[in-house]
Amino acid sequence: MTAEIAAPPLLSLLLGYLLGSIPWGVILTRASGAGDLRTIGSGNIGATNVLRTGRKGLAAATLLLDLLKGTAAVLIADRMFPGTAQIAAIGALFGHLFPVWLKFAGGKGVATLFGLVTGFALVGELSWACPLAYALVWLGTLALTRYSSLGGLAAAASAPVAALLTGRFDLALLFLGFALLIAWKHRGNIGRLAAHTEPKVGAAKHG
């Protein structure tokens, strides 16, 4: 394999990883004087744990920025290295889940996956029904159960189903892998859900 062939996918993977690994929750909580997010609540770096600081605006900003870094990875890769957007998506999710800056202890990936699904819709690789389904499942499950983890898991599981139903078998397979990774990152939550000890939104301090 020549350097000309190998360079675009490698650069796309690196681009995705670097974008995905930006720990917005940690950055925003420190910048606002709320302390080190990793010592608050569950210690997770995502928006749900930011909410435990009592700053709803900060939590919303974390959610949006974690989403946007996934979208940005797909859009930039599609523009700079055509044909490598899926590789950038892999890099972005792994960057969020395992950021080198935080000794590979990252977030759980639900918002970033939403950003990736949205990114593929923006570049015309996926029907807009897919990000819409993701948002509806996420918000609907959260509203019905008040379990943040269950809403995120349901949303992640909806991504490969929606891609499959819209005829994108390649993306369905990619999203299935992502959903399994997200489920693994939520293994503690799944155990608490099974034991009926998982706290509901606004009620307690697990991740």
C-alpha positions in Angstrom: 0.0 0.0 0.0 1.4 3.3 -1.0 1.5 6.4 1.2 -1.0 8.2 -1.1 -3.5 5.4 -0.5 -2.8 5.0 3.2 -2.6 8.6 4.2 -6.3 9.7 3.8 -7.9 7.0 6.0 -5.1 7.3 8.6 -5.5 11.1 8.7 -9.3 10.8 8.8 -9.0 8.3 11.7 -6.6 10.7 13.6 -8.9 13.7 12.8 -11.9 11.9 14.2 -10.1 10.7 17.3 -8.7 14.2 18.1 -12.1 15.8 17.7 -13.9 13.1 19.7 -11.4 13.1 22.5 -12.1 16.8 23.4 -13.5 16.4 27.0 -16.0 19.2 26.9 -17.6 18.4 30.2 -14.3 18.6 32.0 -13.3 21.8 30.2 -16.6 23.6 30.8 -16.9 22.7 34.5 -13.4 23.8 35.2 -13.8 27.0 33.2 -17.0 27.8 35.1 -15.4 27.2 38.5 -17.6 24.1 39.1 -14.5 22.0 39.8 -13.1 18.8 38.3 -16.1 16.9 36.8 -14.2 13.6 37.5 -14.6 14.1 41.2 -18.3 15.0 41.0 -21.2 12.5 41.1 -20.4 9.4 39.1 -17.1 10.9 37.8 -18.3 10.5 34.2 -17.5 13.3 31.8 -20.8 13.5 30.1 -23.8 15.9 30.3 -25.7 13.8 32.8 -23.0 14.2 35.3 -22.5 17.9 34.5 -26.2 18.3 35.5 -25.2 17.1 39.0 -23.3 20.3 39.4 -26.7 22.1 39.4 -25.9 24.0 36.3 -28.4 23.1 33.6 -26.9 25.5 31.0 -23.5 23.9 31.4 -25.0 20.4 31.0 -26.9 21.5 27.9 -23.7 23.0 26.4 -21.8 19.8 27.2 -24.5 17.8 25.4 -24.4 20.0 22.4 -20.6 20.2 22.1 -20.3 16.4 22.5 -22.8 16.0 19.7 -21.2 18.6 17.5 -17.7 17.0 17.7 -19.2 13.8 16.1 -20.9 15.8 13.4 -17.7 17.8 12.7 -15.6 14.7 12.3 -18.0 13.4 9.6 -18.3 16.7 7.8 -14.6 17.5 7.8 -13.5 14.0 6.7 -16.1 14.0 4.0 -14.8 17.3 2.7 -11.0 16.8 3.1 -10.7 13.0 2.6 -13.7 11.8 0.5 -14.8 8.3 1.2 -13.3 8.2 4.7 -16.2 9.6 6.7 -17.0 6.2 8.3 -13.3 5.9 9.4 -13.5 9.4 11.0 -16.7 8.3 12.8 -14.9 5.3 14.3 -12.1 7.6 15.4 -14.5 10.1 16.9 -16.5 7.6 19.0 -13.3 5.9 20.2 -11.9 9.4 21.0 -14.9 10.2 23.2 -15.0 6.8 24.9 -11.2 6.5 25.4 -9.5 10.0 25.3 -5.8 9.8 25.7 -5.8 13.1 27.7 -7.9 11.5 30.4 -6.0 8.2 30.6 -8.6 6.7 28.3 -11.4 7.2 30.8 -14.0 9.0 28.7 -17.7 9.4 28.3 -20.4 6.9 27.3 -20.9 8.1 23.7 -24.7 8.7 23.4 -24.5 12.4 22.4 -21.4 11.8 20.1 -23.2 8.9 18.3 -26.2 11.3 17.8 -23.7 13.8 16.3 -22.3 11.1 14.0 -25.7 10.0 12.8 -26.6 13.7 12.1 -23.3 14.1 10.3 -24.1 11.3 7.9 -27.5 12.8 7.2 -25.9 16.2 6.5 -23.5 14.8 3.9 -26.4 12.9 2.2 -25.3 9.4 3.2 -28.3 8.8 5.4 -31.9 9.6 5.6 -32.9 12.4 8.0 -35.4 9.9 9.4 -32.4 8.3 11.2 -31.3 11.2 13.4 -35.0 12.1 13.9 -35.7 8.5 15.2 -32.6 8.7 17.4 -33.8 11.9 19.0 -37.4 10.7 19.5 -36.3 7.4 21.0 -33.8 9.1 23.3 -36.2 11.8 24.5 -39.2 9.6 24.6 -37.6 6.9 26.7 -36.2 9.5 29.0 -39.5 11.2 29.4 -41.3 7.9 30.1 -38.8 6.4 32.5 -36.7 9.3 33.8 -33.7 7.0 33.4 -30.9 8.8 31.5 -29.0 5.6 30.9 -32.0 3.8 29.5 -32.8 6.7 27.2 -29.3 6.7 25.9 -29.1 2.9 25.4 -32.5 2.9 23.6 -31.3 5.7 21.3 -28.0 4.0 20.5 -29.9 0.8 19.7 -32.2 2.7 17.4 -29.4 3.9 15.2 -28.5 0.6 13.4 -32.3 -0.3 13.1 -33.1 3.0 11.5 -30.1 2.8 9.1 -31.1 -0.8 8.2 -34.7 0.2 7.5 -33.5 3.1 5.2 -31.3 0.7 3.2 -27.9 1.6 4.5 -26.6 -1.8 5.5 -23.0 -0.6 5.8 -24.0 2.1 8.2 -26.3 -0.2 10.1 -23.3 -2.5 10.7 -21.2 0.4 11.8 -23.8 1.7 14.1 -24.4 -1.7 15.6 -20.7 -1.8 16.6 -21.1 1.6 18.1 -24.2 0.6 20.0 -22.5 -2.4 21.4 -19.6 -0.2 22.6 -22.0 2.2 24.2 -23.8 -0.7 25.9 -20.4 -1.9 27.3 -19.7 1.6 28.6 -23.1 1.5 30.3 -22.5 -2.0 31.9 -22.7 -0.5 35.4 -26.0 1.2 34.6 -27.4 -1.9 33.1 -26.6 -3.8 36.3 -28.3 -1.2 38.3 -31.3 -1.1 36.0 -31.6 -4.9 36.4 -31.3 -4.5 40.2 -33.8 -1.6 40.2 -31.2 0.6 41.9 -30.5 3.0 39.0 -31.3 6.6 40.0 -33.7 8.6 37.9 -32.9 12.0 36.5 -32.7 14.5 39.3 -32.7 11.9 42.0 -29.2 10.7 42.8 -25.6 10.2 42.0 -24.6 7.3 39.8 -23.4 7.5 36.2 
